[in-house]
Amino acid sequence: MAILFQGTKQQELELKEVIEKHKDQRGALMPVLQKAQEIYGYLPIEVQKMIATGLKIPLEEIYGVATFYSLFSLNPKGKYRISVCLGTACYVKGSGDIFDAISQKLGIKNGECTPDGKFSLEACRCIGACGLAPVMTINDDVHGRLTVNDIDKILSQY
């Protein structure tokens, strides 16, 4: 389910200021995209169009860069960002099932956000907590040695 863009006038003014500051610089696109994501939390098509117009760069180029680099997101992130490790140690201990259970419970897929903006879900590779496998994080909280049966209790804390 797509979430409607809800940018504010203040965010738009901030972005225009950033574009104005960088528009005559070589290599302006990356710092402008980074700042735009800071301002909005993600890079929806409406923001990409503003950047394309302001920097006089084709929208296709903006989209190409935004989708190439993993630090950029085209989808909003939830208040609680769930990341399930699908690295080898976690995966062999059942993290795929945990990911699927969360996805089903929240009704969202990888990279999506719940309609209320509360949770977003993404798969990640090794987070360096292999001894706690399988592991997921919710924002900065680490949850380890998980089973599918733990999901409801953990999510209810948020």
C-alpha positions, -999 to 999 in steps of 0.1 A, spaced: 0 0 0 15 33 -10 17 61 15 8 96 2 36 122 2 30 146 31 58 171 28 54 204 46 61 239 32 89 242 58 106 211 44 102 224 8 118 257 18 147 239 35 152 218 4 151 248 -19 177 265 3 200 234 0 196 232 -38 203 269 -41 235 265 -20 248 236 -42 233 243 -76 265 257 -92 289 232 -76 302 202 -95 290 169 -79 261 187 -61 237 158 -65 250 135 -37 251 162 -10 217 175 -21 202 140 -20 217 133 14 203 165 28 169 159 12 167 125 29 176 142 62 148 167 57 121 143 45 134 109 59 132 94 24 133 104 -13 98 103 -28 93 111 -64 80 146 -55 113 154 -38 133 139 -67 114 162 -91 122 193 -70 159 183 -71 158 176 -108 143 210 -115 165 229 -91 198 213 -102 187 211 -139 195 174 -139 172 148 -156 148 130 -132 161 97 -145 196 106 -133 183 115 -98 163 83 -97 193 62 -109 215 76 -81 188 73 -54 182 36 -63 219 27 -67 231 37 -33 217 17 -4 219 47 20 189 63 1 154 51 5 124 58 -18 100 46 9 93 63 42 107 47 74 84 39 103 88 54 138 101 19 146 125 6 120 126 -32 121 156 -48 105 159 -86 105 194 -101 98 194 -126 70 231 -132 72 243 -168 71 244 -175 109 210 -159 114 194 -174 83 204 -210 92 189 -205 126 155 -194 112 156 -156 106 139 -161 72 108 -175 91 110 -146 116 111 -121 87 81 -137 70 62 -138 103 68 -101 109 59 -93 73 26 -112 75 17 -98 110 23 -61 99 10 -66 63 41 -51 47 70 -64 26 107 -56 26 113 -19 24 77 -9 32 61 10 60 28 3 77 0 28 67 0 44 101 38 51 99 45 31 130 67 2 116 89 -3 86 106 -35 78 138 -44 60 161 -73 56 198 -68 63 230 -87 61 252 -95 91 250 -70 119 278 -86 138 258 -103 165 261 -139 152 263 -153 188 228 -141 193 214 -155 160 188 -151 148 188 -113 155 166 -83 146 169 -47 156 141 -22 162 157 12 160 187 8 184 173 -22 204 188 -56 196 166 -87 200 185 -120 198 180 -158 200 146 -152 184 118 -176 175 87 -169 156 68 -172 189 87 -141 203 74 -117 176 41 -107 191 55 -100 225 84 -80 211 62 -59 188 37 -52 216 65 -34 234 65 -8 207 
